[in-house]
Amino acid sequence: MCSLEKRGNLFILTLTGDGEHRLNPTLIDSIRDALRQARSECSGFSALITTAQGKYFTNGYDLNWAGSNVGRQQLMSSKLRSLVSDLITFPMPTIAAVTGHASASGFILALCHDYILMRKDRGFLYMSEMDIGLKISLWFGALIKSKIGSPMVRREVVMKAAKLTADMGVEMGIVDSAHATAAETVSAAMKLGEELVERKWNGHIYGQNRMTVLYDVLSSLGFDETVGDYGGASKIFSKL
């Protein structure tokens, strides 16, 4: 489902295979396991890069798996909230190297990273909910508002379901940089990662400051730092 490779000071998390990388509990658990491994193996100054093989970064929720089963839908949503919390609390800089389509919750996954780099020759960022007739979650909205400053851009992204190329993403302030190919995107992400590592920031402080910046998102998730789960977001900041 995914692999984790350590290259010097960088952790490279790759969604493997040529499929759509649809987010279901199995894939989400695999990603979370990789993040836990990176946490445990981190000794010193590091950065995380998340990327994917094939045409897709991730095409969003696995709606075929969920079907009309409310229990499965709730489980999938709960798993994704846990993954988002993992990334927001992650004790190092994070970079999404978007090498293919990132739709709906796949777009959200990219937004959970500190930086987004994207290839020019293929793929788009796309909040598809308007087009497929789904209401976005309140915490989706909180993350979008935290990461996309302009109300007009948020209108384009959410209410018009715009399909954003890399160049459009850069122009709108969503994507940090655009690159010619998938390989060049990953290479640029590694270069950025090394630059961030050279700053020698304390990982714990880095994660704590990200949590402060994304307070509204964590509140909407109901995340409780004391147990690493949900049900008391206000406790997160009692120790800051």
N, C-alpha and C positions, 0 to 999 in steps of 0.2 A: 504493500500500500504506500509506504514511504520509506526513505532511507535517510540516515544521518551520517555525515562524513565530517571529520575534523581535519582541516587543512591549516596547519600553523595555529594561529589565534582565532580562526574562523570556524564556525559550525555551519555546514551546508545541509539544509533539510530539503529533500527533493520528493515531490509526489511522483511516483514511478509509474511507467506504463503509458500506453497511447490512448487511454480512455478519457472520459470527461472529468474524472476525479470528483464525482458527485459526493457531497458531504453527507454521509450516513454514519451511524454510530461506530461501525468498524473502522472507517477511515479516520474519523475524528479521534478515536481511541489510539490509533496508530500514531497520529501526529502528536497527541499529548504524551505518549510514551517517549517519543523522540525528544520532546522538549524536556521531559524529566531527565532523560539521559544527558542532555546537554548541560542542564543545571548541575548534575552530579559530577560531570567530568570537567566542569569549568574550574580552572585554577589560574587565577590571574585576570588579565584583561582580554575580553572576547567580544565577538559580535555574532549574530545569527542572520543567515540568509535563507529565505524560503523561496523555492522555485519549483518548477514542474517540468516533466517531460511531455512531449506531444503537443497537440493543437490547443489544449486547454490548460490554464492555470487551475481553475476549478469552475465548473458550470453550475455551482450552487447546490442547493438541497437535492437529495436523492428522492424526488417526488414519487418515482415508481415504487421505491421501497416503502415509503410512507403510505401511499395509496390513500384510501379514505379512513384509515385506522387512526383514530384520535390518539390512542396510546403511543403509537409509533411516532406520530407527529410531535407529541409532547417530549418524548425521549430524544428525538433528533434535536429539538430546540434546546433542551436542557444540556445536551452534550456540547452544542456549539457555544452556549453561554459559558460553559466551563473552559472551553478552548480560548475564547476571547479573554476571559479573566487570566488564564495562564500567560497569554501574550502581554497583557497590560501590566502584569506584575513581574514580568520576566527580567532578570537582573543583568541585562546587557542590551546594547542597541540592537534593533531588529530592522531588517531590510527585506522587502518583498521584491523579488526579481520576477516581474510578471511577463512570462514568455508566451502567453496565449490568452484565450478568452477568460475573463473573470466576471461572472454574472451573479446577480442577486447576492446570496450569502457568500459566494466566491469573491465578489467585490468587497463585501464587508470584511472577509478574512484579510484581504490585501490592506484595507484601511486600518486594520489593527496593528500594522507594523509602523515603525517610526518613519520609514522612508519607503517610497514606491518608485522603482525604476521599471521601465516598460519598453518592449520591443516595438519598432515602427512597422515592420513588414507584415505583421499578422496580429490579430486579436483586438479586443476592445473591452472597456469597462462598461458594465451595463446593469442598472437596477431594473430588472424585468417585471417587477410586481404589477405595475399598471397594465402592462401588456398581457399578463397571464391571469389577471383578476385576483390578486392576493393583497391583503392588507399588510403593510410592513409592521414589524414589532416596534414597540416604543423604544426599546434599547437600540434597535437599528437606527431610529431617528436621532437618538442621543449621540451615537457614534458619528453619524453623518454630520450633525451640527458641530461636533467637536473638531472634526477633521476638515470640513469644507466651510470656510468662513463666510462666503458670499451667499446671501439668500437667493439671488438670481441663479447662481450656479446650482444650489440645492434644488431649486425649482426645475432646472433642466435635467438634473440627475434623477430626481424622484418622480416629479409630476409629469414630465415629458418623456421619461424613460429613454433618454438620449444614449446612443451607443458611442462611447468616447474612444477615439483613437489615442495613441500615445501622445501625438502632437497636441490634440485637443486637451488631453489631461494636463500637459505641461502648461498650456495657455490658461487653463482654469485654476491652476495652483494645486491640483490633486496629485499629479505625478511630478517627481523631482527631476527626472531626466529621461529622455527617449533615445533609443539605440537601434542600430540598423537591423540586427539579428538577435536571435535568442542567445547565441554564444556571446555576443558583444554585451548583451544586457547582464548576463551573469558575471562576465569579466568586470564590467563597470561596478556591479554590486560588490564584488570582492575588493576592488580598489577602494571604494567608499568604506567598506568594512575595516580595511587595514588603516585607513585614515582615522576612523573613529577609535579603533583600538589604541592608536598612538597617543590619544589624549589621556589614556591611563585613568579613566574615571572609575570610581568605586561602583561596582555593579549593584550593590544593595541600595546605595543612594540613588543611582540612576533609576532603578525600578521604583523606588519610593517617590521620586520626583515625577515620573510618568503617571503614577497613580494619582498624584495631586492634580496634575494637568487634566487628567481624564476622570476627575471626581464625578461628574454628572453621569458618565457612562457606567462607572462602577455602581453608583447609586441606583441607576435604572436596572442593573443586573441583580441588585440585592446581595452583592458579594460581601462575605464576612472574612476578613483577613485572619481572624483568630482560628478559624477552622479550614481555611482555604476553600470555602464554598459560599452558599447564599444564605441570606437571612439576617442581615445586620450591617449594611454598608457603612453606617456612621461609625462603627468600631474601627474601621480602617485607619481613620485619621486621629484616633485618640492618642496614638503613640508618636505622631509626627511632631 
